[in-house]
Amino acid sequence: MNDPMHDELVMLTEWTDDETKAVCEGLIAYNRRSSRPLDEQWSDTINLILKTKEGRVAGGIMCNMFMYSLYIDVLWVDEKYRGQNYGSKLIAGVEQIAKEKGCLLVDTCTYSYQAPDFYVKCGYEIYGILEGFPEGIKKYQLKKQLV
């Protein structure tokens, strides 16, 4: 899709890693200018992994910190270890680290076939439900205040 927008710009469907970096850096620079003093604690990652004694990955959680909040991007526990509180321990672990780093809240999303009830059990509040996916699937937005 090459779409001439004006005499000066064209819209393309393919781009390089350097161009991706330029777009992301442009947004970050704008956000930092627009959200002062929130840029004091700008961004970081918090990741925890579960491994067996033999070193096999059994689960993990990957999160991004942004403006005093934590976003849970990925949470997974191998089916063999589910129901044994490992997911809850992963969440509690990143929440503790996030508090120590000054985060005020955590948010995430999950689908109806994934874990909305699990997050509610961990103290998260559903603040939005997006419908319209095939087969009645729903996307849940959840949050939890840390402070």
C-alpha positions as CSV (number, residue, x, y, z in Angstrom):
1,M,0.0,0.0,0.0
2,N,1.8,3.1,-1.3
3,D,-0.6,5.9,-0.7
4,P,0.4,9.5,-1.7
5,M,-1.0,11.6,1.1
6,H,0.3,15.1,0.1
7,D,3.1,16.3,-2.0
8,E,5.5,15.8,0.9
9,L,4.5,12.4,2.4
10,V,3.8,8.9,1.3
11,M,2.4,6.0,3.4
12,L,4.2,2.7,3.0
13,T,3.5,-0.8,4.3
14,E,7.1,-1.8,4.7
15,W,9.8,-0.2,6.8
16,T,13.2,-0.8,8.3
17,D,14.3,-1.4,11.9
18,D,15.8,2.1,11.9
19,E,12.5,3.6,10.8
20,T,10.7,1.7,13.5
21,K,13.2,3.0,16.0
22,A,12.6,6.6,14.8
23,V,8.8,6.3,15.2
24,C,9.2,4.9,18.7
25,E,11.8,7.5,19.7
26,G,9.6,10.3,18.3
27,L,6.6,9.1,20.5
28,I,8.8,8.8,23.6
29,A,10.2,12.3,23.1
30,Y,6.7,13.7,22.7
31,N,5.4,11.8,25.8
32,R,8.3,13.0,27.9
33,R,7.8,16.6,26.9
34,S,4.0,16.4,27.5
35,S,3.9,14.5,30.8
36,R,6.5,16.3,33.1
37,P,7.1,15.6,36.0
38,L,6.0,12.1,35.3
39,D,9.2,11.4,33.4
40,E,11.1,11.1,36.7
41,Q,10.2,7.4,36.6
42,W,9.8,6.8,33.0
43,S,10.2,3.3,31.8
44,D,11.7,0.0,32.9
45,T,10.9,-3.7,32.7
46,I,10.2,-6.2,35.4
47,N,10.3,-9.9,34.4
48,L,10.3,-13.0,36.5
49,I,10.7,-16.6,35.3
50,L,9.8,-20.0,36.7
51,K,12.2,-22.9,36.0
52,T,12.3,-26.5,37.1
53,K,15.3,-27.8,39.0
54,E,16.5,-29.2,35.6
55,G,16.3,-25.7,34.1
56,R,13.2,-26.1,31.9
57,V,11.0,-23.0,31.7
58,A,7.7,-23.6,33.5
59,G,6.3,-20.1,33.4
60,G,7.0,-16.4,33.6
61,I,5.7,-12.9,33.7
62,M,6.9,-9.9,31.6
63,C,5.9,-6.4,32.5
64,N,6.7,-2.8,31.5
65,M,6.8,0.2,33.8
66,F,5.6,3.5,32.4
67,M,4.8,6.7,34.3
68,Y,4.5,5.1,37.8
69,S,2.4,2.3,36.5
70,L,3.1,-1.4,35.6
71,Y,1.6,-3.1,32.7
72,I,1.5,-7.0,32.7
73,D,2.2,-7.8,29.1
74,V,2.7,-11.6,29.4
75,L,1.8,-14.1,32.1
76,W,2.1,-17.8,31.5
77,V,2.4,-20.9,33.6
78,D,2.8,-24.4,32.1
79,E,-0.4,-26.4,32.5
80,K,1.4,-29.0,34.6
81,Y,1.9,-26.3,37.3
82,R,-1.4,-24.5,37.2
83,G,-3.6,-24.4,40.3
84,Q,-0.5,-24.4,42.5
85,N,-0.4,-20.7,43.1
86,Y,2.6,-20.1,40.8
87,G,0.7,-17.5,38.8
88,S,-0.4,-15.7,42.0
89,K,3.2,-15.7,43.2
90,L,4.5,-14.3,39.9
91,I,2.0,-11.4,40.1
92,A,2.8,-10.8,43.8
93,G,6.5,-10.8,42.9
94,V,6.2,-8.1,40.2
95,E,3.8,-6.1,42.3
96,Q,6.3,-6.0,45.1
97,I,9.1,-4.9,42.8
98,A,6.9,-2.3,41.2
99,K,5.9,-0.8,44.6
100,E,9.6,-0.6,45.5
101,K,10.2,1.3,42.3
102,G,7.4,3.7,43.0
103,C,4.6,2.3,40.9
104,L,1.1,3.3,41.9
105,L,-1.0,0.9,39.9
106,V,-0.9,-2.2,37.7
107,D,-3.0,-2.8,34.6
108,T,-3.4,-5.6,32.1
109,C,-5.8,-7.2,29.6
110,T,-6.9,-10.8,29.1
111,Y,-9.5,-12.6,27.0
112,S,-12.5,-14.5,28.2
113,Y,-10.8,-17.8,27.3
114,Q,-7.7,-16.9,29.3
115,A,-7.8,-15.6,32.9
116,P,-10.2,-12.9,33.9
117,D,-11.4,-14.7,37.0
118,F,-7.8,-15.4,38.0
119,Y,-6.9,-11.7,37.9
120,V,-10.1,-10.8,39.9
121,K,-9.0,-13.4,42.5
122,C,-5.7,-11.6,42.7
123,G,-7.4,-8.3,43.5
124,Y,-7.8,-6.8,40.1
125,E,-10.9,-4.8,39.1
126,I,-12.4,-5.1,35.6
127,Y,-12.8,-1.6,34.2
128,G,-13.6,-2.4,30.6
129,I,-14.9,-5.2,28.4
130,L,-14.5,-5.1,24.7
131,E,-17.0,-7.2,22.8
132,G,-17.3,-8.0,19.1
133,F,-14.8,-10.8,18.7
134,P,-15.7,-14.0,17.0
135,E,-17.5,-16.8,19.0
136,G,-18.5,-14.4,21.8
137,I,-14.9,-13.9,23.0
138,K,-14.4,-10.8,25.1
139,K,-11.3,-8.8,26.0
140,Y,-11.1,-7.6,29.6
141,Q,-9.2,-4.6,30.9
142,L,-8.2,-4.9,34.5
143,K,-6.4,-2.7,37.1
144,K,-5.2,-2.8,40.6
145,Q,-4.1,0.1,42.8
146,L,-0.8,-0.6,44.6
147,V,-0.8,2.4,46.9
